[in-house]
Amino acid sequence: MNRENIFAIVMAGGKGERFWPQSRASRPKQLLRLIGSLTLIEQTVARFDEMLPPDHIIIITNQDYVAPMRSLLPRIPAENIVGEPVGRDTGPCVALAAAMVRARAEGDDAVMIMLPADHVIHDTASLLQVVRDSVTAAAAGHIVTIGVDPVFPSTGYGYIHCGERETVGDLATAFYHSEGFREKPDVATAEKFVAEKCYLWNSGMFIWSESVLTAALRRYAPALAALRDNLYRAALEGRLTAQLVTEYRQCRKISIDYAVMEQVDNVIVARATFDWDDVGSWTALRNQIRPEKSNNVVRGLHESIGTSDCVIVSDAKHLVATVDVSDLIIVHTDDVTLVCNARSAQKIKDLVQQIGSKPELAQFL
């Protein structure tokens, strides 16, 4: 397929509250250098350098993050980095992306590659192979989602039930008929999913043609279809930013999974052949940083006696010293120190919301 009608849309509006206190309202997870020397958003965009020109990469983020992202990504045209006035989950984000692509594409057969901004993937060549094959499948009328082989019974990921193998030309990627999406399971259910070997983790990456997506919106999510249409007209007339404020004020929060993906029957699953980690919480650093002695993952200065299985994050100017502790997350910043049981990493988001309910602590968000 002609790459002039392929667009990558990076969904980069989340706050990444589980990475507090490094992640703040003004500096979300995708703007952090958690892994390597580049921010997560820079890494995401760089993976598509050889596949797409910069003007075919669209980044949809929060309006507060537009300026720093434009500074970080000077090769992406400024008008391709768009800020939502308020977060409304992935449904409205996808409708906005469809409107922008339709306004720019040549004809009605453009293919959209929807990507979260906060994944860590090292094997770029294999990723692009799966994506290219998925683009071919999407151009043939399929809605494609990329599934990842589970390596442990995670309760933090959604799952996709894979049915019969789908034949899509002579493509190298394995495709399966989707038998449905499963929400984040409890431990027993996750263990069952892994044992049955027909469930893949839902990576949150989707590939579809704009026309197929819009048809699905009209059938299953008419409010999102209307949003898409209104934003499309606004984009053609050069008033997209102003129209976003009006539309987002009245549209409801809904995920694209619930609005469309769980309703349509032409979804196929592309099996990932690349490494993948969504880096969802501090404990995920274990997958990316080699543990030191006693299985501690350390960034910054740390000295210890009897310390094991901890994630410790500081900097080169502040020493974190620990004695006879285990299974902790310790994160030090200039104004906050977090100490958390590693098994409670997901509760950091709840803590951030609790802090947000106290005006006297607003400066720490």
Residue pairs with C-beta under 8 A, 6 or more apart in sequence:
1 111
1 135
1 136
1 139
3 51
3 52
3 53
3 56
4 56
4 106
5 105
5 106
5 107
5 109
5 110
5 111
6 51
6 52
6 56
6 110
6 111
6 113
6 135
7 52
7 56
7 57
7 58
7 97
7 101
7 104
7 105
7 110
7 111
7 112
7 113
8 48
8 51
8 52
8 56
8 57
8 58
8 112
8 113
8 115
9 58
9 59
9 60
9 97
9 101
9 112
9 113
9 114
9 115
10 41
10 44
10 45
10 57
10 58
10 59
10 60
10 115
10 116
10 117
11 60
11 90
11 93
11 114
11 115
11 116
11 117
12 30
12 41
12 44
12 59
12 60
12 61
12 65
12 69
12 116
12 117
12 118
13 60
13 61
13 62
13 65
13 84
13 87
13 93
14 28
14 29
14 30
14 87
14 117
14 118
15 23
15 25
15 28
15 29
15 62
16 23
16 28
16 29
16 30
16 32
16 118
17 23
17 348
17 349
17 352
17 353
18 280
18 281
18 282
18 345
18 346
18 348
18 349
19 29
19 32
19 34
19 281
19 282
19 348
20 336
20 338
20 348
20 349
20 351
20 352
20 365
21 331
21 333
21 335
21 336
21 337
21 338
21 364
22 32
22 34
22 313
22 331
22 333
23 29
23 32
24 365
25 64
25 365
26 64
27 68
28 62
28 65
29 40
29 118
29 279
30 39
30 40
30 41
30 44
30 61
30 65
30 117
30 118
31 39
31 40
31 41
31 65
31 68
31 69
31 72
32 39
32 40
33 39
34 40
34 279
34 285
34 288
35 43
35 120
35 279
35 285
35 288
35 289
36 43
38 46
39 72
40 117
40 118
40 119
40 120
40 279
41 59
41 69
41 72
41 73
41 117
42 72
42 73
43 120
44 115
44 116
44 117
44 118
44 119
45 57
45 59
45 73
45 76
47 121
47 124
47 127
47 128
48 57
48 128
50 128
51 128
51 131
51 132
54 75
54 76
54 77
54 80
55 76
55 77
55 80
57 76
57 80
58 80
58 81
58 82
58 97
58 100
58 101
59 69
59 73
59 76
59 80
59 81
59 82
59 117
60 82
60 83
60 84
60 93
60 96
60 97
61 69
61 81
61 82
61 83
61 84
61 117
62 83
62 84
62 87
63 83
63 84
63 85
64 83
65 83
66 81
66 82
66 83
69 81
70 76
70 78
70 81
73 81
82 96
82 100
82 240
82 241
82 244
84 92
84 93
84 96
84 244
84 248
85 244
85 245
85 248
85 249
86 248
86 249
87 253
88 248
88 251
88 252
88 253
88 254
89 253
89 254
89 255
89 256
90 255
90 256
90 257
91 221
91 224
91 253
91 254
91 255
91 256
91 258
91 259
91 260
92 224
92 227
92 247
92 248
92 251
92 253
92 254
93 256
94 114
94 213
94 224
94 256
94 260
95 217
95 224
95 225
95 227
95 228
95 231
96 227
96 228
96 231
96 244
97 112
97 114
98 112
98 210
98 213
98 214
98 217
98 228
98 232
99 227
99 228
99 229
99 230
99 231
99 232
99 234
99 235
99 240
100 231
100 235
100 240
101 110
101 112
101 210
102 108
102 110
102 210
102 214
102 228
102 232
103 232
103 235
103 236
105 210
108 210
108 211
109 139
109 209
109 210
109 211
110 209
110 210
111 135
111 138
111 139
111 207
111 208
111 209
111 210
112 206
112 207
112 208
112 209
112 210
112 213
113 131
113 134
113 135
113 205
113 206
113 207
114 205
114 206
114 207
114 208
114 256
115 205
116 203
116 204
116 205
116 278
118 278
118 279
119 203
119 276
119 277
119 278
119 279
120 275
120 276
120 277
120 278
120 279
120 287
120 288
121 127
121 274
121 275
121 276
121 277
122 274
122 275
123 273
123 274
123 275
124 274
126 272
126 273
126 274
127 272
127 274
129 172
129 173
129 273
130 146
130 173
130 270
130 271
130 272
130 273
130 274
131 146
131 207
133 168
133 171
133 172
133 173
133 270
134 144
134 146
134 173
134 207
134 270
135 207
136 168
136 169
136 171
137 144
137 168
137 171
137 175
137 207
137 268
137 270
138 144
138 207
138 208
138 209
138 212
139 209
140 168
140 169
141 209
141 212
141 266
142 168
142 175
142 208
142 212
142 266
142 267
142 268
143 206
143 207
143 208
143 212
143 213
143 216
143 261
143 264
143 266
143 267
143 268
144 175
144 206
144 207
144 208
144 267
144 268
144 269
144 270
145 160
145 178
145 202
145 203
145 205
145 206
145 207
145 261
145 267
145 268
145 269
145 270
146 203
146 205
146 206
146 207
146 269
146 270
146 272
147 160
147 162
147 176
147 200
147 201
147 202
147 203
147 269
147 270
147 271
147 272
148 200
148 201
148 203
148 272
148 276
149 200
149 201
149 271
149 272
150 157
150 159
150 193
150 194
150 199
150 200
150 201
152 194
153 187
153 190
153 191
153 193
153 194
154 190
154 201
155 184
155 185
155 186
155 187
155 190
156 184
156 280
156 281
156 346
157 184
157 201
157 202
157 278
158 181
158 182
158 183
158 184
158 201
158 202
158 257
159 181
159 182
159 185
159 190
159 193
159 199
159 200
159 201
159 202
160 178
160 180
160 181
160 182
160 199
160 200
160 201
160 202
160 269
161 178
161 179
161 180
161 181
161 182
161 198
161 199
162 176
162 177
162 178
162 179
162 198
162 199
162 200
162 269
162 271
163 176
163 177
163 178
163 179
163 198
164 176
164 177
165 174
165 175
165 176
166 175
166 176
166 177
166 268
167 175
168 175
168 268
173 270
173 271
173 273
174 270
174 271
175 268
175 269
175 270
175 271
176 268
176 269
176 271
177 267
177 268
177 269
178 267
178 268
178 269
180 262
181 202
181 257
181 261
181 262
182 189
182 193
182 199
185 193
193 199
200 269
200 271
200 272
201 276
202 257
203 272
203 276
203 278
204 278
206 256
206 261
207 270
212 266
213 260
214 225
214 228
216 260
216 263
216 264
217 224
217 225
217 228
217 259
217 260
218 225
219 263
220 259
220 260
220 263
220 264
221 254
221 259
221 260
223 251
223 252
224 251
224 254
224 259
224 260
227 247
227 251
230 243
230 247
231 240
231 243
231 244
231 247
234 240
234 242
234 243
234 244
261 267
277 284
277 287
277 288
278 284
279 285
279 287
279 288
281 345
281 346
281 348
282 311
282 313
282 329
282 331
282 340
282 342
282 345
282 348
283 311
283 329
283 342
283 345
285 297
285 299
285 311
285 313
286 297
286 311
289 297
289 298
289 299
291 297
292 298
294 304
294 307
294 308
294 309
295 308
295 309
296 302
296 304
296 307
296 308
296 309
296 310
296 311
296 312
297 310
297 311
297 312
298 312
298 313
299 312
299 313
299 314
300 312
300 313
300 314
300 315
300 316
300 318
300 320
300 332
301 314
301 315
301 316
301 317
301 318
301 319
301 320
302 312
302 314
302 319
302 320
302 321
302 322
303 319
303 320
303 321
303 322
304 321
304 322
304 323
305 322
305 323
305 324
306 323
306 324
306 325
307 322
307 323
307 324
307 325
307 326
308 326
308 327
309 326
309 327
309 342
310 322
310 325
310 326
310 327
310 328
310 329
310 330
310 342
311 328
311 329
311 330
311 342
312 320
312 322
312 328
312 329
312 330
312 331
313 330
313 331
313 332
314 320
314 330
314 331
314 332
315 332
318 332
320 330
320 332
322 328
322 330
327 341
327 342
327 343
328 339
328 340
328 341
328 342
329 338
329 339
329 340
329 341
329 342
329 345
329 348
330 337
330 338
330 339
330 340
331 337
331 338
332 338
335 363
335 364
336 364
338 348
340 347
340 348
352 365
355 361
355 364
355 365
356 362
356 365
